[in-house]
Amino acid sequence: MQVGEYEVREKLYYTREHDWVKLEGELCRVGISDFAQKSLHEIVYAELPKVGLRVRQMESMGTVESVKAVSDVFSPVTGEVLEVNEKLSEQPELINKSPYDDGWIAVIKPENLEEELNNLLDHNSYAKYLEELLKE
């Protein structure tokens, strides 16, 4: 689905800070949205969380740096980081090229997923949220 020039991928959940989470069985793959990467422009560095790090919902777990700004990456769920996208160390521009596929940031084993999903936006709600932002 498109909202203006931004892709909003279906079957993902989003934060109001423009992070996404994809449910993969008992795990969650996370990244930043198309809106976030386009707002940052050319991403030149990604500080990834460490494997084994325990994160809490909506706490910063890393940063992405562009030629324009540095932005926190917030964890959409509470849990343990099981895997990070090591390709981003060499190719942080993957976030710009493919924010929902090759540019993912981490895989988290969630601890309280069902309850925390209530704090996230489904793709329809995120699309409406973006539409409101674009009107401002």
Helices and strands as residue ranges (DSSP letters): E 2-3, E 6-7, E 13-14, E 19-24, E 27-32, H 34-40, E 43-47, E 54-55, E 60-66, E 70-74, E 79-84, H 87-90, H 94-97, E 106-110, H 113-117, E 121-122, H 123-135
